[in-house]
Amino acid sequence: MQFELGQVVATPGALRAMEENGVDVFNLLRRHADGDWGEIPKEDQLENQRSVENGYRVMSSYRLNARGDKVWVITEADRSSTCLLLPDEY
């Protein structure tokens, strides 16, 4: 694990989407904390690595299905909390 997740919360929409698509929330959280940022551009991956090193907010994006639906995972800069949400809930 590269950083602490803090309190983990999720929106009802994200929970529903992950359940409907058979996605394991704990797997996504592990990937996020391990530095597997999912499907984000290379420059955002580099920014996430700098954010881990300097204590800034970290964001990952994971595909839920073949249609391309995604869930975002965002850990706050102070590492007090991590939220799973759908992009349109941001």
N, C-alpha and C positions, 0 to 999 in steps of 0.2 A: 504494500500500500504506500503510495507516494504522499498522501495527505489524509487528514481526518475528515470524516463526513459530517460530524456533528449530528444534530437531530434530523432524522430523515422524515420528510413529509411528501405527500403526493396529492395531486388534484384528483377529484372523482373521475374526470375525463381520462386522465392518464391511467388510472387504475383499471377503468373499464376497457380501454384500448389494449392494454397489456394482457388482461384476462382473455378478451375476445381473440387475441392473436397467439395465445399460449406462450407469452414471453415471461421469463423468470425475472422478477424485479431484482432479486438478490444478485443474479448474474450481471445485470446492467450496472448495479452499484459497485460490484467488484471490478468490472472492466473500467469504470469511470475512475475509481480510486487508484487503480493500477496504471493509469495513463493511457488506456485505450480509449481514445476520444470518439470512436465511431466514425460517422461520415461527416467530417467537417473539412474545409479546405486546409491545405498544407500550412498556409500562413496563420490560420487559427490554431492549428496544432502547435506551431512554434510559440504562439502567444500563450497558449495554455501551459506549456512547459515553463515559460518565463513567469507566469502567474503562480505556478506551484512553488518555484524558487523564491519569489518575492512576496508571496502572501496576498495575491489578488484573486478575484473571482475566477472560477473554472467552469467551463461549459462543454458538455458532450451532446452528441445527437446520434440516436440509434434508430435504424429502420426496423419497423415492426412487421412488415409484410411486403409482398411483391408489388403491391400498388404504390409503395413508397411512403406510406404513413409513418410518421416518426414520433418519437418521444424525446424530449430534452431532459438532461440532468444538469442542474446548476448548483454548485457549491459556493456559498458566500465567501467573501474575502477573509473574514475572521474565523472561518471554518465552524461557525456555530450551527449551520444547517445546510442541508442539501434538499432540493426540491425536484421531483419528477413531474413534468407537465407536458401538455401538448403545445406545439408551436403557436397555435391560435389562442392559447390561454395566457400567453406572455404579456 
